[in-house]
């Protein structure tokens, strides 16, 4: 049974509590001793360790200082913030319509200089044609039981994607070869989408890498779809939710994974050959 976003958020809070508990245990400090060092009562220590009360940044700093682990404070603070706002449920996010969801990303896109995008299943949104985007968004509306405003949403998505032509932004995008063969929309829509990849992949601001299906001894297996905005935010797309990752150590993990995936991809003429092969397979 899939874990609900609310359950996942609670699990994230419990991971924060576990980290605090482990710090105390590793330092050989009792709960009572820690309470004295932090200047609060023992019951508060118990509430924090059992995830019954979310810690404040000041609580975390005091805890780390009491355990001689000041260097871990900022990382745990970031993880705790994620735990409180980690999961954004798609149903709540798209309640005002799929078009509103597309428009909500504009400010983030404009403020980002370097986009790193990995997709194992779909053409990245910034490279989607209107026909492909319409098929995808309409399917999402049906899945989520929402009014189908895919026409307006697809226009908004392609309008938003014009940012790839604006100065001041760079885009490094990786897809698995299978993306070229998963058909969304009719044959004409898919052919147009693949043709656009040939054009967009040649833009000066865009680096499009394709990881061949026949890659042997992969350094890393296919991952979930994720976007990295500069070095400050990772957005991971799941079926039921979008996960925002802001903890520095987790961002570093995604950046490391991205570089490993990037090393397996082909570019330029080799990538174009794979796209043309996928176009030929439509007929």
C-alpha positions as CSV (number, residue, x, y, z in Angstrom):
1,X,0.0,0.0,0.0
2,X,1.5,3.4,-0.9
3,X,2.4,5.7,1.9
4,X,0.2,8.8,2.0
5,X,1.9,12.2,1.9
6,X,0.8,12.9,5.5
7,X,2.3,9.6,6.7
8,X,5.5,10.4,4.8
9,X,5.7,13.8,6.5
10,X,5.3,12.2,9.9
11,X,8.0,9.7,9.0
12,X,10.3,12.7,8.1
13,X,9.6,14.2,11.5
14,X,10.5,10.9,13.1
15,X,13.8,10.9,11.3
16,X,14.7,14.2,12.7
17,X,13.8,13.0,16.2
18,X,15.9,9.9,15.6
19,X,18.9,12.0,14.6
20,X,18.6,14.0,17.9
21,X,18.2,10.8,19.9
22,X,21.3,9.3,18.2
23,X,23.4,12.4,18.9
24,X,22.5,12.2,22.6
25,X,23.3,8.5,22.7
26,X,26.6,8.9,20.9
27,X,27.6,11.7,23.3
28,X,26.8,9.4,26.3
29,X,24.4,12.0,27.7
30,X,21.2,11.0,29.5
31,X,17.9,12.7,28.8
32,X,18.0,14.4,32.2
33,X,21.6,15.7,31.6
34,X,20.6,17.0,28.2
35,X,17.6,18.8,29.6
36,X,19.9,20.6,32.2
37,X,22.5,21.5,29.6
38,X,19.7,22.9,27.3
39,X,17.9,24.7,30.1
40,X,14.5,23.0,29.8
41,X,12.6,20.2,31.5
42,X,13.2,16.5,31.0
43,X,9.6,16.0,29.5
44,X,10.6,18.4,26.7
45,X,13.5,16.2,25.8
46,X,11.2,13.2,25.6
47,X,8.7,15.0,23.5
48,X,11.4,16.0,21.0
49,X,13.0,12.6,20.9
50,X,9.6,10.9,20.2
51,X,8.5,13.4,17.5
52,X,5.6,14.6,19.6
53,X,6.8,18.2,19.4
54,X,8.6,19.6,16.4
55,X,11.9,21.2,17.5
56,X,12.6,24.9,16.8
57,X,15.9,25.9,15.2
58,X,17.0,27.2,18.7
59,X,16.1,23.8,20.2
60,X,18.3,22.0,17.6
61,X,21.2,24.3,18.2
62,X,21.1,23.8,21.9
63,X,20.8,20.1,21.5
64,X,23.8,19.9,19.2
65,X,25.8,22.1,21.5
66,X,24.9,19.9,24.5
67,X,26.1,16.9,22.6
68,X,29.3,18.5,21.2
69,X,27.9,18.3,17.6
70,X,27.5,22.0,16.7
71,X,28.6,21.2,13.1
72,X,25.4,19.2,12.6
73,X,23.0,21.8,13.7
74,X,22.3,23.6,10.4
75,X,21.8,20.3,8.5
76,X,19.3,19.1,11.1
77,X,17.5,22.4,11.1
78,X,17.1,22.1,7.3
79,X,15.8,18.6,7.6
80,X,13.3,19.7,10.3
81,X,12.0,22.4,8.1
82,X,11.6,19.9,5.3
83,X,9.7,17.6,7.7
84,X,7.1,20.4,8.3
85,X,6.6,21.2,4.6
86,X,8.1,18.3,2.8
87,X,5.1,17.0,1.0
88,X,2.9,19.2,-1.1
89,X,-0.1,17.1,-2.1
90,X,-0.9,17.3,-5.8
91,X,-4.7,17.4,-5.2
92,X,-4.3,20.5,-3.0
93,X,-1.8,22.1,-5.3
94,X,-4.0,21.6,-8.4
95,X,-7.3,22.3,-6.8
96,X,-7.5,25.6,-8.7
97,X,-6.7,23.8,-12.0
98,X,-3.7,22.5,-13.8
99,X,-3.1,25.9,-15.5
100,X,-2.7,27.5,-12.1
101,X,-0.1,24.9,-11.3
102,X,1.9,25.7,-14.4
103,X,1.8,29.4,-13.7
104,X,3.0,28.8,-10.1
105,X,6.5,27.8,-11.3
106,X,7.2,31.0,-13.3
107,X,8.9,32.9,-10.4
108,X,11.1,30.0,-9.5
109,X,12.1,29.5,-13.1
110,X,13.0,33.1,-13.6
111,X,15.2,33.2,-10.5
112,X,17.1,30.0,-11.4
113,X,20.3,30.3,-13.4
114,X,21.3,26.6,-13.7
115,X,18.6,23.9,-14.2
116,X,19.6,20.3,-13.9
117,X,16.8,17.9,-14.8
118,X,16.7,14.1,-14.9
119,X,13.7,12.3,-16.3
120,X,13.4,8.5,-16.7
121,X,9.9,8.4,-18.2
122,X,8.9,11.8,-19.7
123,X,10.2,14.5,-21.9
124,X,11.1,17.3,-19.4
125,X,8.4,20.0,-19.2
126,X,10.7,22.7,-20.5
127,X,11.1,20.7,-23.8
128,X,7.5,19.6,-24.2
129,X,5.5,20.6,-27.2
130,X,1.9,21.7,-26.8
131,X,0.4,18.4,-28.1
132,X,2.6,16.2,-25.9
133,X,1.9,18.4,-22.9
134,X,-1.8,18.3,-23.5
135,X,-1.9,14.5,-23.6
136,X,0.2,14.3,-20.4
137,X,-1.8,16.9,-18.5
138,X,-5.2,15.5,-19.6
139,X,-4.1,12.1,-18.3
140,X,-3.1,13.7,-15.0
141,X,-6.5,15.3,-14.7
142,X,-8.2,12.0,-15.2
143,X,-6.0,10.3,-12.7
144,X,-6.5,12.9,-10.0
145,X,-10.3,13.2,-10.7
146,X,-9.9,16.9,-11.6
147,X,-11.7,19.1,-14.1
148,X,-9.7,18.7,-17.4
149,X,-8.3,22.2,-18.3
150,X,-5.4,20.6,-20.2
151,X,-5.9,23.0,-23.2
152,X,-5.2,26.0,-21.1
153,X,-2.6,24.2,-19.0
154,X,-0.6,23.0,-22.0
155,X,-0.5,26.6,-23.4
156,X,0.7,27.8,-20.0
157,X,3.4,25.1,-19.9
158,X,4.7,25.9,-23.4
159,X,4.6,29.7,-22.6
160,X,6.5,29.1,-19.4
161,X,9.1,27.0,-21.4
162,X,10.1,30.0,-23.5
163,X,12.6,30.7,-20.7
164,X,15.0,28.4,-22.5
165,X,15.4,31.1,-25.1
166,X,16.1,33.9,-22.5
167,X,19.6,34.9,-21.5
168,X,20.9,34.2,-18.0
169,X,19.8,30.6,-17.8
170,X,21.5,27.2,-18.5
171,X,19.7,23.9,-18.8
172,X,21.4,20.5,-18.4
173,X,18.8,17.8,-19.1
174,X,19.1,14.0,-19.0
175,X,16.6,11.5,-20.1
176,X,16.6,7.7,-20.4
177,X,16.3,6.4,-24.0
178,X,12.9,4.9,-23.1
179,X,11.4,8.4,-22.9
180,X,11.7,8.6,-26.7
181,X,9.5,5.5,-27.1
182,X,6.8,6.1,-24.5
183,X,4.1,7.5,-26.7
184,X,1.9,10.3,-25.3
185,X,-0.8,11.6,-27.6
186,X,-1.3,10.4,-31.2
187,X,1.5,9.6,-33.6
188,X,1.6,13.1,-35.0
189,X,1.9,14.6,-31.6
190,X,4.7,12.3,-30.7
191,X,6.5,12.9,-34.0
192,X,6.3,16.6,-33.4
193,X,7.7,16.2,-29.9
194,X,10.6,14.1,-31.0
195,X,11.3,16.6,-33.8
196,X,11.4,19.4,-31.3
197,X,14.0,17.6,-29.3
198,X,16.3,17.7,-32.3
199,X,15.8,21.5,-32.4
200,X,15.8,22.3,-28.7
201,X,18.8,20.0,-28.1
202,X,20.9,22.2,-30.4
203,X,20.2,25.5,-28.5
204,X,23.3,27.1,-27.0
205,X,21.8,27.2,-23.5
206,X,20.6,23.5,-23.6
207,X,22.6,20.4,-23.0
208,X,20.5,17.3,-23.7
209,X,21.9,14.0,-22.8
210,X,20.3,10.6,-23.5
211,X,21.2,7.5,-21.5
212,X,21.0,4.6,-24.0
213,X,18.9,1.6,-23.0
214,X,21.8,-0.6,-23.9
215,X,24.2,1.0,-21.5
216,X,26.3,-1.8,-19.9
217,X,27.5,-1.8,-16.3
218,X,25.5,1.3,-15.4
219,X,27.1,3.4,-12.7
220,X,23.6,4.2,-11.3
221,X,20.2,2.6,-11.9
222,X,17.3,4.8,-13.2
223,X,16.1,7.2,-10.5
224,X,12.9,9.2,-9.8
225,X,12.2,12.3,-11.9
226,X,13.9,15.2,-10.3
227,X,14.8,18.9,-10.9
228,X,17.7,20.7,-9.3
229,X,17.4,24.5,-9.2
230,X,20.9,26.0,-8.8
231,X,22.3,24.3,-5.8
232,X,19.6,25.3,-3.3
233,X,16.5,23.2,-4.1
234,X,15.7,19.7,-5.4
235,X,12.1,19.0,-6.5
236,X,11.2,15.3,-6.8
237,X,8.0,14.3,-8.6
238,X,6.1,11.3,-7.2
239,X,2.7,10.0,-8.2
240,X,0.9,11.7,-5.2
241,X,3.1,14.5,-4.3
242,X,6.0,16.8,-5.1
243,X,8.9,16.5,-2.6
244,X,10.9,19.6,-1.9
245,X,14.5,18.8,-0.7
246,X,16.4,21.7,0.8
247,X,18.7,19.9,3.2
248,X,22.3,20.5,2.1
249,X,23.5,16.9,2.5
250,X,20.5,15.6,0.5
251,X,21.0,18.2,-2.3
252,X,24.6,17.1,-2.5
253,X,23.4,13.5,-2.9
254,X,21.2,14.4,-5.8
255,X,24.0,16.4,-7.4
256,X,26.3,13.4,-7.1
257,X,23.7,11.1,-8.6
258,X,23.1,13.6,-11.4
259,X,26.8,13.7,-12.3
260,X,26.9,9.9,-12.4
261,X,23.9,9.8,-14.7
262,X,25.4,12.5,-16.8
263,X,28.5,10.4,-17.3
264,X,26.5,7.6,-18.9
265,X,24.6,9.8,-21.4
266,X,25.4,10.5,-25.0
267,X,25.2,13.9,-26.6
268,X,25.3,15.7,-29.9
269,X,25.3,13.4,-33.0
270,X,24.9,10.2,-30.9
271,X,21.9,11.7,-29.1
272,X,20.3,12.9,-32.4
273,X,20.8,9.4,-33.8
274,X,18.7,7.9,-31.0
275,X,16.0,10.5,-31.5
276,X,15.8,9.9,-35.3
277,X,15.6,6.1,-34.6
278,X,12.6,6.8,-32.3
279,X,10.9,8.9,-35.0
280,X,11.4,6.2,-37.6
281,X,9.9,3.6,-35.2
282,X,6.6,5.6,-35.2
283,X,5.9,4.7,-38.8
